[in-house]
Amino acid sequence: MSNVYVEPQPTGRPEGTAITHYTVEYAGGQSIDGKNHATQESAISAAKAKGFKPLVARVRNTSKGNPDHWRAA
């Protein structure tokens, strides 16, 4: 099982801007399923159903290369 990232969208949104949806991506930014998930829970469930270990963002502006920005779901 490899890690995938549950990313809140839109990426790089300003402080106070709402999250519109979540995506599940590989480290390179490619989506695992091509879907926009309405909730973080839906994105996590989709990743687990495909056999991945999802990581969720701990900060607003993320970097997939920085482990401090992510926690296991």
Number of C-alpha atoms within 10 A of each C-alpha: 9 9 15 25 29 25 23 26 15 14 12 11 13 10 8 6 9 11 14 12 16 23 27 28 22 16 14 10 13 12 16 16 13 10 13 16 19 14 14 18 13 16 26 23 14 19 23 15 10 11 12 18 16 24 22 20 20 13 10 14 14 18 13 18 10 8 12 12 16 19 12 12 15
